[in-house]
């Protein structure tokens, strides 16, 4: 059984026991959260596709970690003009372990 869920503007294909890294969620480490936006659930030959979400479906997940990703460097330059900018960005993330998929 697996499901396609939407969180943080992105879609993830998840199965029970899987660990995924998503955009930062406002939850404490060790707490359990529900992801209500389930777009599709497949269990064997039974396929349920939502319009836009599947009714009464939810994915339970446990928050394992809150953190920052590696730094991404953005460097802009125009030759012979004396223009250059260097910027860095570290994206915040939440690591989730999928506990259960309910239909």
ChimeraX attribute file (.defattr): number of C-alpha atoms within 10 A of each C-alpha:
attribute: neighborCount
match mode: 1-to-1
recipient: residues
	/A:1	13
	/A:2	15
	/A:3	25
	/A:4	18
	/A:5	20
	/A:6	18
	/A:7	15
	/A:8	9
	/A:9	7
	/A:10	9
	/A:11	14
	/A:12	15
	/A:13	14
	/A:14	19
	/A:15	18
	/A:16	16
	/A:17	12
	/A:18	12
	/A:19	17
	/A:20	16
	/A:21	14
	/A:22	19
	/A:23	15
	/A:24	16
	/A:25	16
	/A:26	9
	/A:27	14
	/A:28	14
	/A:29	14
	/A:30	12
	/A:31	10
	/A:32	16
	/A:33	18
	/A:34	14
	/A:35	15
	/A:36	17
	/A:37	19
	/A:38	26
	/A:39	22
	/A:40	20
	/A:41	25
	/A:42	14
	/A:43	11
	/A:44	8
	/A:45	7
	/A:46	8
	/A:47	12
	/A:48	17
	/A:49	15
	/A:50	14
	/A:51	9
	/A:52	10
	/A:53	19
	/A:54	17
	/A:55	15
	/A:56	9
	/A:57	19
	/A:58	21
	/A:59	22
	/A:60	17
	/A:61	24
	/A:62	20
	/A:63	19
	/A:64	17
	/A:65	16
	/A:66	19
	/A:67	11
	/A:68	13
	/A:69	11
	/A:70	10
	/A:71	11
	/A:72	11
	/A:73	11
	/A:74	10
	/A:75	10
	/A:76	10
	/A:77	11
	/A:78	9
	/A:79	7
	/A:80	6
	/A:81	7
	/A:82	7
	/A:83	9
	/A:84	10
	/A:85	9
	/A:86	9
	/A:87	10
	/A:88	10
	/A:89	12
	/A:90	12
	/A:91	12
	/A:92	14
	/A:93	16
	/A:94	21
	/A:95	20
	/A:96	24
	/A:97	20
	/A:98	22
	/A:99	17
	/A:100	15
	/A:101	20
	/A:102	11
	/A:103	14
